[in-house]
Amino acid sequence: MADSTWDMIIKSINDLPSLVYVTITQNNEPLMDPSIYNKIRDVNRKTGKKSIIITNGKALVDAKTRASLVDAAPSRVDISLISGNKEEYETITGLSFSRTINTILGNVNFTPLREIYYGKVLSEFRKEMSQGIYSLSMCKTCAKEFGYGI
């Protein structure tokens, strides 16, 4: 991602007052991006939002990586078992790999982040979630596991 795109995203986040968390990912492994630690700091310092990264955990075996991550201070680090492999992804999530890959909510290079966030798809998704309607099978699994009305 170009620095100018990242800067635009950071500025756009401040236009979303109801946004609490900013999740930073990179092709299933954000710790492969040497700039991830600065991105976490940007979210924390420039937006006041809580930064989250989702990692497969492989890079955490390295002491330097762990120390850099602690220093960057994300609000939360999630370890994901979801795979970039089609068969593994579909087995774990119960979702269609190609449908997931080809589903685009919006591209921040062409659509303002505010428009994506408040757009029809994400607004409807948030509304359903708040009403206990979990249309995605993986959302049903987590909701059941954490006791969210299923």
Steps between C-alpha positions, in 0.01 A plus 500: 500500500631843412577734790258753354219242509578417863506870591162545333358204695627638831343839427173335394479294821451820696181565299347184648411583861317173564800296388674354806747249356730508200612155388819490297555200276724415208424198286441287809824609675559864600826420681662444159466875438802679650289816535230328712639638824482858371147438375394378844657812654322720243163352591569539871641853490333666205146362531445410864341174382602156624733314266465129439713268293406152393797270448547131433759513779794353308709817526451516877763234556762768429597698815568820301155484341335450838695792652413728206134407529494568875670835439242595234226422755199376304183485707453138404681225311281221366643169383305379197476145380346605171711394207580655165471150353162449329424155642613589854310831492174336393539220757571740787243771418232318303517788249581508132864603453442657158190686617692642798796602286277658236271685741606862513348745743689784343845612399643788703691614193170584332237522774530703820529284812198674653291398197615138529443487876153654484414333169207263453690172547683582824207695645267206445759261640540708819121529534454125472781430748350742753167316468661160551467404134817320392469431129860382455569151632828610658314779686251242629786286627662785696166632625414156633844453654487836677131477595355778283141380491529188286 
